[in-house]
Every structure is written in C-alpha cells, then in structure tokens.
Amino acid sequence: MAIVIDALEIVSSKKRLPCEAFFVDTNIIIYHRDPFAESAFDYYKKILNERVTNCIHYFRSDHSKCFSVISVAIEFYKFIQVGSYNIFTGAKKMDLEHFKKLRLNDKEFQKKWQITLKQYEKCFTKYFPLYGVYASTDIFQNFDGMLVDFGDYALFDTVMNSKKEWFCIFSNDSDFYSFPNDLYLLTLNEDMIKRAKLEGKIYS
C-alpha cells in the first residue's frame, strides 16, 4: 500500500516533502480553484479551499514541482462543463446537446463560457502543467476497473513512469491507498490518515 503523508502536518511543522515533485488529482484542483465560488456559501468547502490552497503554496515555496495529467484535465473539464450548464440553465441534469446549442448560439452563455475556458487553460498551463501523454495501449495491462477508476489509474501510471523522486500524488481519493509502497500519497483525508497510522503506513 502507498505511504500516506499528512499534508496539514507537513505544513504545520514546516517539514519538507520526501519527494521533488507531486501530481495533483482532480478533487484537489476543484478544492483549490473553486471554479463556481462554492466556498463563499459552503463552510465545509471553504475550509477545504483554504487548507488545500495553503498546502499547495507551502509545497511550491519549498521548490517542489507540481504537475497534473491529461486524464485529470479531462475530468476537470467535465466538472466545469456540467457546472456551467447547470448554473446557467437552472437544470439539475446535464443535457449535452442543449449545451452545444448554447455554446454555438447564445451570446450570454458564450461570454461566460469563454471566461471559464480561459481559467481552465490557465489551470493546466500555469498552476498544474500537464505531464506525459499516452500513446500506447500498454496502460490497460495492469488496470483493474473493479478496484479503481480509469482516471485514477491513468494518473498513477503516469506518475510511476516519471522520475522516482516524483512518485507522489496529492489526492483525497481513498482508491490510491491500495497502490504500491513506492508511491507517496499526500492527502488531507482524515480517514486515510487514521488508517495509515494504525497500519504503520504513515510518513513521519
């Protein structure tokens, strides 16, 4: 299983990460970027936004490199696509064909969507630059869809094919807990941190 790193403990004690870089998962980007300003009216999301943002700023100030991958960028795109549509229309479900019509014909929606896209591009060029692009079907050899989502596995596979000093994923997703020992799992997930302490898998 992965070695779990308590992100808040690293920041509060001003320690250094045991790796030269880390990769961010989709949930961390959502908490950090807060594309629909949900932290303004949701206390839980406000706390998550503040904690994740503080952690990322601290890790970067320690000269740690920060990356993302194409599967995460796709997941985040779907998140902002659905959110933008639902907020604009008031709908509870995504209607992809209606979204395409709005994007093509509705001036007000076009203006808002262009602003959202600029922020999206900035996210993956400035804040979390993309690393690695898949060009092979080899990724499916060890993928077990009964244990993890494909997006999570694609992130893991990219990380494990980078430099050994970069084997670190920042995520609150418990799926990553079952990955191999040479992966560091940087997290704020209290349940995973408690479990890692009980099982002797916590970094200290």
Summary of the structure (lengths in Angstrom):
residues: 204
radius of gyration: 18.0
end to end distance: 16.0
largest distance: 56.9
contacts: 594
relative contact order: 0.22
helix: 59%
strand: 10%
